[in-house]
Amino acid sequence: MNKFLFVLLVLVFSGLSNADVLMKPNFLLKDMAGIQHQLTQYKGKWVLVNYWATWCPPCLEEVPDLVNLYDQHQQKDLVVLGVVFDYKDVNEVKDYVDDMLMSYPIVLGDDSVIEQIGAADVMPTTFIYNPKGKLVKIKRGVVTKQYVESLIKSASTH
């Protein structure tokens, strides 16, 4: 039986939506410092997985807000994981991270990351998971501190 037919049968007989089937329940990423990050270890916190590239002006624009969010919230209710794609080499990434004072963990993006989290049509793209580990938003383009904080606030009032 081909994969498409199998997935279709699962959808029909389980009553799940297509998004539920495609949603990845967990991920395991290793950052440039060698530390592993698993979605389930951040239960109770918002998790932002931010795809970016060194050549991308909007990515550069959003870094200060992401650093600010991470620094203010990491001990309480939020984690930021940066995933860099389309870079020349590791030294280029390290220099960029140092120049931008990026305090949050940086993961070197590859096919494994895309398989676990998803692909992005544009840079930057941020995958936002709620404290229960559910993907609640894929934000294409610049993400701001104000946007994330309002998303968190509106989720907590529902």
N, C-alpha and C positions, 0 to 999 in steps of 0.2 A: 504494500500500500504506500503510495507516495505521501510525503510530508504534508502537502497542502490538504489532501483529502482527509488525512488523520486529524489535522488541526480543525478542519471544518466540522468533522464529526464530533470532536470534543466540544466545539462551540455549540453545536446544535443540541447535543444531549446534556450538556452541563448547565446551560442557561447563562454562561458567562459571556460578557461582552468581549469583543476583539481586544480592547485595551487591557482587560484583565489578563488575558492569555499572554499578551506581549510584555506586560510589566515584569521587570526583573525583581524578584523578592529580596535579593541581597547582592552585594558586590564585594570583591576583595581587591584592593589596590595597594601597591607598594610605592611609597614616595621616594624622592631622591635621597633622603637620609636613610633609606632602608626600612622605614617603619611601615607596617601594614595597617591599612584602614579598612574596616569591614562595616557595612551599613548597620548591622545588628549591634555592634558595639556602641553605637551612638543613640540607642533607644532613649527617648525622652528629650532629644535635642533635634532641632531643625538641622538639616544637612544640605549645603549648597555644593554641588559639583559643577565647577565653572570651567568650561572648555575655552581655551584662549590660544593665541599665537603671538610670537614676538614681533611680527611684521604688521600687526593689526592695530590701527589707531583707536578704534572703540574699546579694544581690550585694555590698552594703556589708560584710557579715560576712566574705566571702572575700577582699576586696581586700588586707588586710595580709599574708595568706599568699601571694597571688600576687606582691605586691611583693617579699616576702622571697625567694621562689623565683627570681624574675627577677634580683634584685640578686646573689644568691649563685651563680647558675648560668649567667647569660648569656654569660660569657666561656668557659665550658666546654662544657656539654652540654644547654642548655635555652633556649628562647625563649618568651615569653608575648606574645600579641597580644590586646588587648582590643577587642571589637567592641560598640559601644553601639547599642542600638535604642530606639525609642519615646521620644525626647527632644523637648523643646520647641524648642530652638535650640542652635547651636554654643556660645554663651556659657554656657548651663547646663552643658553637658558640660565645658567648660574649667574652670569654677568647681569642679565635682565632682572632676575629675582633680587640680586643685591642692589642694583641701581634703583629699583622700585620699592625697596624695603618691604618686600612681600614676606610677612610673618607666618602665613598659613602654609600648610604642607603642599608641595608641588609634586605631581605625578607626571612621568613622561608618557604621553598618550601613545597608544598602539592599538592594533586590532583587538587585543584582549579587552581593553577598556571599552571599546565600541560594542563588543559582544555583550558585555556585562551591563552597560548603562544605556547605550544607544548612540546613534550617529547624529551629527549636527550639520545642517545645510549652511549655516552662517556662523561666523565668529564675531563676537563671543556668543556662546549659548550656555545657559545655566539650568541644571536639573535641580529642582527644589523638592526635598523630601520632608514630610512633616515628622513630628516626634514619634509617630508610630511606625515610621519607616516606609510610608506610602509616598510614591511620587505624586505630587499634587500640582506641579507646574513645570513646564519647560519654557523658559524665558529666552527668546531669541533677541540678540542685541544687548545693549548696555543694561546692566542691572545696577540699581542704585541702593544705597543704604536705606533711603526713605521708602523705596518700593518694597524691599524685603521686610522692613519693620512694619509697614502697613499690612502686608500679607500675614505676618505673624499675629498682629493685633486683630485683624478681622477674623482669623481662624480661631482665636481664643474667645471671641465674643459669640461664636455660634454654638 
